[in-house]
Amino acid sequence: MSERPNEQNERIKRRFLEHRKHAGRLSDKSLDKELAILERFDVWNGRKDFARFHIKWPMDFRTHLEETKSATGKPLGKSTTRAIMATMRGFTLWLSQQDGFRTRIKPAYADYFNLSLRDEAEARAAPMRPAPSIKQAKRALSLMPDKTARQMRDKAIFALLCLTGIRITALVSLRIRHIDLVEKSVTQNPREVATKFGKCIDTFFAKGFEEAEVALSAWIEHLDDAELYGPDDPLFPATALSSVANAGFKAEGFERRHWKSTEPARKIVNQAFKVANLAAFGPHAFRHMLARHAAKTCTTVAELVATSQNLGHTDVLITLRSYGQISRERQRALITGESVDDVLEG
């Protein structure tokens, strides 16, 4: 059983998080993660007063993290450990500049919250993320039914992900007027759409997804004609639930509001891939799919830059380094001059 919270430590944590919120401009979600990391360290350290900081603490803490198992029973990932150490490094540096701590904690102490060079390199290495191929996404889309209004909505969600790779938080916050079917675009205004880092993103439909465009258009037409929705209403309204005697609740129609979380949309995507006998890819996999397709088919630098901007990346290197990895087989084919088919057969 852990020690009771140290009141002095709790006050320091609150002050640090206030600094991170206002000076670091972090979101509430990021602040929650940093608070969890500070609490993790505090509990491990027996709630010892931060003012008694000892240089041995960060070294022993790193050893502790290396021996810690995740919920799956596996060692913590290097990227996870790196994120924990980065937060503690920032906290220690901030603490060294506070009244009452300057003479006890040196700024250099923060450097001890670090990984080995080997582990740091492993943490920075972008892993190959699972993602469907274009053909697999089209196959899953084609198997989605569209007989009922809910089915039309669900298929339109999958269709928009195929067309744009839009982040799921942005997707569930879209309004009808953010879609322009004539221009084939999505306007992600951060004042109205939950974009990452509050960026303004103009996204255009990827070519080659005619069925996706048809599904999205049919859904918007349904909202206009049958649901009598206007431009400011949610593009993907939440499912309405009605009570049934002795049977709990059942889905019936829509509520004229956005979903409160991304979980319903994630389940829709997972289920669509399962029905197609594919891995249950999540919404983010579409971003990898489109980036890898661009890396494979683009013939000019301008096309790569356009893809990067379409995904909302500030730098094309982010697209190539984190999303545009090519498979081992294609790497071999490009280097050796063999065809991909020959490589796969070999």
C-alpha positions as CSV (number, residue, x, y, z in Angstrom):
1,M,0.0,0.0,0.0
2,S,1.5,3.4,-1.0
3,E,2.3,6.2,1.4
4,R,-0.2,8.9,1.9
5,P,0.3,11.9,-0.5
6,N,2.9,14.4,0.6
7,E,1.2,17.8,0.9
8,Q,4.3,19.7,-0.1
9,N,4.8,17.5,-3.1
10,E,1.1,17.9,-4.1
11,R,1.4,21.7,-4.0
12,I,4.6,21.5,-6.2
13,K,2.9,19.2,-8.7
14,R,0.0,21.7,-9.0
15,R,2.3,24.6,-9.6
16,F,4.2,22.7,-12.2
17,L,1.1,21.7,-14.1
18,E,-0.1,25.3,-14.0
19,H,3.2,26.3,-15.5
20,R,2.8,23.6,-18.2
21,K,-0.7,24.7,-18.9
22,H,-0.1,28.4,-19.3
23,A,3.5,28.7,-20.3
24,G,3.8,25.3,-22.1
25,R,0.2,25.7,-23.5
26,L,-0.5,22.0,-23.0
27,S,-4.0,20.5,-23.5
28,D,-5.9,19.0,-20.6
29,K,-5.2,15.6,-22.0
30,S,-1.5,16.2,-22.1
31,L,-1.6,17.6,-18.5
32,D,-3.4,14.4,-17.3
33,K,-0.6,12.3,-18.8
34,E,2.1,14.4,-17.1
35,L,0.3,14.3,-13.8
36,A,0.1,10.5,-14.1
37,I,3.9,10.4,-14.7
38,L,4.6,12.6,-11.7
39,E,2.4,10.5,-9.5
40,R,4.1,7.3,-10.8
41,F,7.5,8.7,-9.7
42,D,6.2,10.0,-6.4
43,V,4.7,6.6,-5.5
44,W,7.8,4.7,-6.5
45,N,9.9,7.1,-4.4
46,G,7.8,6.5,-1.3
47,R,6.4,10.1,-1.4
48,K,9.8,11.5,-0.3
49,D,9.8,15.3,-0.2
50,F,11.0,16.7,-3.5
51,A,13.1,19.1,-1.6
52,R,15.3,16.2,-0.5
53,F,16.1,15.4,-4.1
54,H,19.1,13.1,-4.5
55,I,21.0,12.4,-7.7
56,K,20.5,8.7,-7.2
57,W,16.7,9.0,-7.7
58,P,16.7,9.3,-11.5
59,M,19.2,6.5,-11.9
60,D,17.3,4.1,-9.7
61,F,14.0,5.2,-11.3
62,R,15.3,4.3,-14.8
63,T,16.3,0.9,-13.5
64,H,12.8,0.5,-12.1
65,L,11.2,1.4,-15.4
66,E,13.5,-1.1,-17.2
67,E,12.2,-3.9,-14.9
68,T,8.5,-2.8,-15.0
69,K,6.0,-4.8,-17.0
70,S,3.1,-3.3,-19.0
71,A,-0.5,-4.5,-18.7
72,T,0.2,-7.1,-21.3
73,G,3.1,-8.6,-19.2
74,K,5.8,-7.3,-21.6
75,P,8.5,-4.7,-20.7
76,L,7.6,-1.1,-21.1
77,G,8.2,0.1,-24.6
78,K,11.3,2.3,-25.1
79,S,9.1,5.2,-26.4
80,T,6.9,5.0,-23.3
81,T,10.0,5.0,-21.0
82,R,11.4,7.9,-23.0
83,A,8.2,10.0,-22.6
84,I,8.2,9.3,-18.8
85,M,11.8,10.4,-18.5
86,A,11.3,13.5,-20.6
87,T,8.5,14.6,-18.3
88,M,10.6,14.0,-15.2
89,R,13.5,15.8,-16.8
90,G,11.4,18.9,-17.5
91,F,9.9,18.8,-14.0
92,T,13.4,18.6,-12.4
93,L,14.7,21.5,-14.5
94,W,11.7,23.6,-13.6
95,L,12.0,22.6,-9.9
96,S,15.7,23.7,-9.9
97,Q,14.5,27.3,-10.8
98,Q,12.0,27.6,-8.0
99,D,12.4,29.5,-4.7
100,G,13.5,27.2,-1.9
101,F,14.9,24.6,-4.3
102,R,17.7,26.5,-6.2
103,T,20.3,25.7,-3.6
104,R,19.3,22.0,-3.3
105,I,18.7,21.0,-6.9
106,K,21.1,21.7,-9.7
107,P,19.8,22.1,-13.3
108,A,22.3,19.4,-14.3
109,Y,20.4,16.9,-12.2
110,A,17.7,16.9,-14.8
111,D,20.1,15.3,-17.3
112,Y,20.1,12.1,-15.3
113,F,16.5,11.4,-16.3
114,N,17.5,9.9,-19.5
115,L,17.9,6.7,-21.5
116,S,21.1,5.1,-22.7
117,L,22.1,6.1,-26.2
118,R,21.1,2.7,-27.5
119,D,17.6,2.9,-25.8
120,E,17.2,6.4,-27.0
121,A,17.9,5.4,-30.6
122,E,15.4,2.5,-30.3
123,A,12.8,4.8,-28.8
124,R,13.2,7.3,-31.7
125,A,13.0,4.6,-34.4
126,A,9.6,4.8,-36.1
127,P,8.1,1.3,-36.0
128,M,6.2,-0.1,-39.0
129,R,2.6,0.6,-38.1
130,P,0.0,-1.9,-39.3
131,A,-2.2,-0.4,-42.1
132,P,-4.5,-1.8,-44.8
133,S,-3.7,-1.6,-48.5
134,I,-5.9,0.5,-50.8
135,K,-7.5,-2.6,-52.1
136,Q,-8.3,-3.9,-48.6
137,A,-9.9,-0.6,-47.6
138,K,-12.0,-0.6,-50.8
139,R,-13.0,-4.2,-50.1
140,A,-14.1,-3.4,-46.5
141,L,-16.0,-0.4,-47.8
142,S,-17.8,-2.4,-50.4
143,L,-19.1,-4.9,-47.9
144,M,-20.6,-2.3,-45.6
145,P,-24.4,-2.2,-45.9
146,D,-26.3,1.1,-46.5
147,K,-30.0,0.1,-46.2
148,T,-30.8,2.0,-43.0
149,A,-29.9,5.5,-41.9
150,R,-27.4,4.3,-39.3
151,Q,-25.7,2.0,-41.9
152,M,-25.5,5.0,-44.3
153,R,-23.8,7.1,-41.6
154,D,-21.4,4.3,-40.6
155,K,-20.4,3.7,-44.3
156,A,-19.9,7.5,-44.8
157,I,-17.5,7.6,-41.8
158,F,-15.5,4.8,-43.3
159,A,-15.7,6.5,-46.7
160,L,-14.4,9.9,-45.4
161,L,-11.4,8.1,-43.7
162,C,-10.6,6.5,-47.0
163,L,-10.8,9.8,-48.9
164,T,-8.8,11.9,-46.4
165,G,-7.2,10.0,-43.6
166,I,-8.6,12.7,-41.3
167,R,-7.8,12.3,-37.6
168,I,-10.7,10.6,-35.7
169,T,-11.1,13.5,-33.2
170,A,-11.5,15.9,-36.1
171,L,-13.9,13.6,-37.9
172,V,-16.4,13.3,-35.0
173,S,-16.5,17.1,-34.6
174,L,-17.2,18.0,-38.2
175,R,-20.3,19.9,-39.3
176,I,-22.0,19.4,-42.6
177,R,-20.7,22.7,-44.0
178,H,-17.1,21.6,-43.5
179,I,-17.6,19.2,-46.5
180,D,-17.6,20.6,-50.0
181,L,-18.6,17.8,-52.4
182,V,-18.0,20.0,-55.5
183,E,-14.5,21.0,-54.5
184,K,-14.0,17.5,-52.9
185,S,-12.6,19.1,-49.8
186,V,-12.8,19.2,-46.0
187,T,-12.2,22.4,-44.2
188,Q,-10.8,21.8,-40.7
189,N,-11.2,25.1,-39.0
190,P,-9.7,24.7,-35.5
191,R,-12.3,27.1,-34.0
192,E,-15.0,24.5,-34.9
193,V,-13.1,21.2,-35.5
194,A,-10.9,19.4,-33.0
195,T,-7.7,19.4,-35.0
196,K,-4.3,18.5,-33.5
197,F,-2.5,21.4,-32.0
198,G,-5.3,23.6,-33.2
199,K,-4.0,23.7,-36.8
200,C,-6.1,24.9,-39.7
201,I,-6.1,22.1,-42.3
202,D,-7.5,22.0,-45.8
203,T,-7.9,18.4,-46.9
204,F,-8.9,17.2,-50.4
205,F,-10.3,13.8,-51.4
206,A,-7.8,11.2,-52.6
207,K,-8.3,10.1,-56.1
208,G,-9.4,6.5,-56.9
209,F,-12.2,6.2,-54.2
210,E,-15.3,6.7,-56.3
211,E,-17.4,4.4,-54.1
212,A,-16.4,6.4,-51.1
213,E,-17.4,9.6,-52.7
214,V,-20.8,8.1,-53.6
215,A,-21.3,6.9,-50.0
216,L,-20.4,10.3,-48.5
217,S,-22.6,12.1,-50.9
218,A,-25.6,9.8,-50.3
219,W,-25.3,10.4,-46.6
220,I,-25.2,14.2,-46.8
221,E,-28.2,14.1,-49.1
222,H,-30.0,11.9,-46.6
223,L,-29.2,14.4,-43.8
224,D,-30.6,17.2,-46.0
225,D,-33.7,15.5,-47.3
226,A,-34.8,13.0,-44.6
227,E,-33.3,14.3,-41.4
228,L,-33.8,18.0,-42.3
229,Y,-30.3,18.9,-41.0
230,G,-28.7,22.2,-41.8
231,P,-25.1,23.3,-42.5
232,D,-24.3,23.8,-38.8
233,D,-25.5,20.4,-37.7
234,P,-23.1,17.5,-37.0
235,L,-22.0,15.6,-40.1
236,F,-22.0,12.4,-38.0
237,P,-24.7,12.7,-35.3
238,A,-24.7,10.5,-32.3
239,T,-27.1,7.6,-32.1
240,A,-30.3,8.2,-30.2
241,L,-31.2,5.6,-27.5
242,S,-34.8,5.0,-26.4
243,S,-35.9,2.9,-23.4
244,V,-37.8,-0.3,-24.0
245,A,-39.9,-1.9,-21.3
246,N,-38.1,-4.8,-19.7
247,A,-35.4,-4.6,-22.4
248,G,-33.2,-1.6,-21.5
249,F,-32.4,0.6,-24.4
250,K,-32.3,0.3,-28.2
251,A,-30.8,2.5,-30.9
252,E,-33.4,4.6,-32.7
253,G,-32.6,7.5,-34.9
254,F,-30.1,10.2,-34.2
255,E,-29.5,13.0,-31.7
256,R,-28.7,16.4,-33.2
257,R,-25.3,16.5,-31.5
258,H,-21.8,15.2,-31.9
259,W,-20.6,12.1,-30.2
260,K,-19.0,12.8,-26.8
261,S,-16.1,10.5,-27.6
262,T,-14.4,8.8,-30.5
263,E,-15.1,5.3,-29.3
264,P,-18.3,4.7,-31.4
265,A,-16.5,5.7,-34.6
266,R,-13.6,3.5,-33.8
267,K,-15.9,0.5,-33.3
268,I,-17.5,1.2,-36.6
269,V,-14.1,1.1,-38.4
270,N,-12.9,-2.0,-36.5
271,Q,-16.1,-3.9,-37.3
272,A,-16.0,-3.0,-41.0
273,F,-12.5,-4.6,-41.3
274,K,-13.5,-7.6,-39.3
275,V,-16.4,-8.3,-41.6
276,A,-14.0,-8.2,-44.5
277,N,-11.9,-10.9,-42.7
278,L,-9.1,-8.4,-42.2
279,A,-7.2,-7.2,-39.1
280,A,-9.3,-4.8,-37.0
281,F,-7.4,-1.7,-38.1
282,G,-8.2,1.5,-36.4
283,P,-9.0,5.0,-37.9
284,H,-5.4,6.1,-37.7
285,A,-4.4,3.3,-40.0
286,F,-5.9,5.2,-42.9
287,R,-3.3,7.9,-42.5
288,H,-0.5,5.3,-42.9
289,M,-2.4,3.8,-45.8
290,L,-2.5,7.1,-47.7
291,A,1.0,8.1,-46.9
292,R,2.5,4.8,-47.9
293,H,0.5,4.8,-51.1
294,A,1.9,8.3,-51.9
295,A,5.4,7.2,-51.1
296,K,4.9,4.4,-53.6
297,T,3.2,6.3,-56.4
298,C,4.3,9.9,-56.3
299,T,6.6,10.9,-59.0
300,T,7.5,14.5,-57.9
301,V,8.4,16.2,-54.7
302,A,5.4,18.4,-55.1
303,E,3.1,15.4,-54.9
304,L,4.7,14.3,-51.6
305,V,4.4,17.8,-50.2
306,A,0.8,18.0,-51.2
307,T,0.1,14.6,-49.4
308,S,1.9,15.9,-46.3
309,Q,-0.2,19.0,-46.2
310,N,-3.4,17.0,-46.8
311,L,-2.6,14.9,-43.7
312,G,-2.1,18.1,-41.7
313,H,1.7,17.7,-41.2
314,T,3.9,20.7,-40.8
315,D,6.8,19.0,-42.4
316,V,7.0,16.5,-45.2
317,L,9.7,14.6,-43.3
318,I,7.1,13.7,-40.7
319,T,5.0,12.1,-43.4
320,L,7.9,10.2,-44.8
321,R,9.6,9.2,-41.5
322,S,6.5,8.3,-39.4
323,Y,3.9,7.3,-42.0
324,G,5.5,6.6,-45.3
325,Q,7.7,3.6,-44.5
326,I,7.9,1.1,-47.3
327,S,7.8,-2.6,-46.8
328,R,11.0,-4.7,-46.6
329,E,10.0,-6.4,-49.9
330,R,9.6,-3.1,-51.7
331,Q,12.9,-1.8,-50.2
332,R,14.7,-4.8,-51.6
333,A,13.0,-4.5,-55.0
334,L,14.0,-0.8,-55.3
335,I,17.6,-1.4,-54.3
336,T,18.2,-4.6,-56.2
337,G,16.1,-3.8,-59.3
338,E,14.0,-6.9,-58.9
339,S,10.2,-6.7,-59.2
340,V,8.2,-6.8,-56.1
341,D,6.5,-10.0,-57.3
342,D,9.8,-11.7,-57.8
343,V,10.9,-10.7,-54.3
344,L,7.7,-12.0,-52.8
345,E,8.0,-15.3,-54.7
346,G,11.6,-15.6,-53.7
